[in-house]
Amino acid sequence: MSENTIKGKVKDALGKMKEAAGDTTDNDKLKAEGQADQVEGKAQESAGHVEDAVDTAKDSVTSDRK
């Protein structure tokens, strides 16, 4: 699992917590920040999955040549 996958999952989770805090305290700005953090986290996690797929493909090609 790539570093981006992990960081993205963390950012998404923190965004969910921030959104919930904003919802609980009726703070629309905090809620919106949490939602934005979730979008960023999901994008970063997706980038990490792409990195993982590329690494797997490289490993497959490399092992096929042996």
C-alpha positions in Angstrom: 0.0 0.0 0.0 1.5 3.3 -1.1 2.0 6.3 1.2 -0.6 8.3 -0.8 -3.2 5.6 -0.2 -2.6 5.8 3.6 -2.5 9.6 3.7 -5.6 9.8 1.6 -7.5 7.4 4.0 -6.4 9.5 7.0 -7.4 12.8 5.3 -10.8 11.4 4.4 -11.4 10.1 8.0 -10.3 13.5 9.5 -12.6 15.2 7.0 -15.5 13.1 8.2 -14.8 14.0 11.8 -14.5 17.7 10.9 -17.8 17.6 9.0 -19.5 15.9 11.9 -18.1 18.5 14.3 -19.3 21.3 12.0 -22.7 19.6 11.8 -23.0 19.2 15.6 -21.9 22.8 16.3 -24.0 24.3 13.4 -20.8 25.6 11.9 -21.3 25.6 8.1 -17.7 26.6 7.4 -16.2 23.7 9.4 -18.7 21.3 7.8 -17.7 22.5 4.3 -14.0 22.2 5.2 -14.6 18.7 6.3 -16.3 17.8 3.0 -13.5 19.4 1.1 -10.9 17.4 3.1 -12.9 14.2 2.2 -12.7 15.0 -1.5 -9.0 15.6 -1.3 -8.5 12.5 0.7 -10.4 10.3 -1.7 -8.4 11.8 -4.6 -5.1 11.2 -2.9 -6.2 7.6 -2.0 -7.1 7.0 -5.7 -3.7 8.3 -6.8 -2.2 5.8 -4.3 -4.2 3.0 -5.8 -2.9 3.9 -9.3 0.7 3.9 -7.9 0.0 0.5 -6.4 -1.3 -0.8 -9.7 1.7 0.5 -11.6 4.1 -1.1 -9.1 2.3 -4.4 -9.4 2.4 -4.2 -13.2 6.1 -3.4 -13.1 6.8 -6.3 -10.8 4.8 -8.6 -13.1 6.8 -7.5 -16.2 10.1 -7.8 -14.3 9.3 -11.3 -13.0 8.1 -12.5 -16.5 11.6 -11.6 -17.9 13.4 -13.8 -15.4 
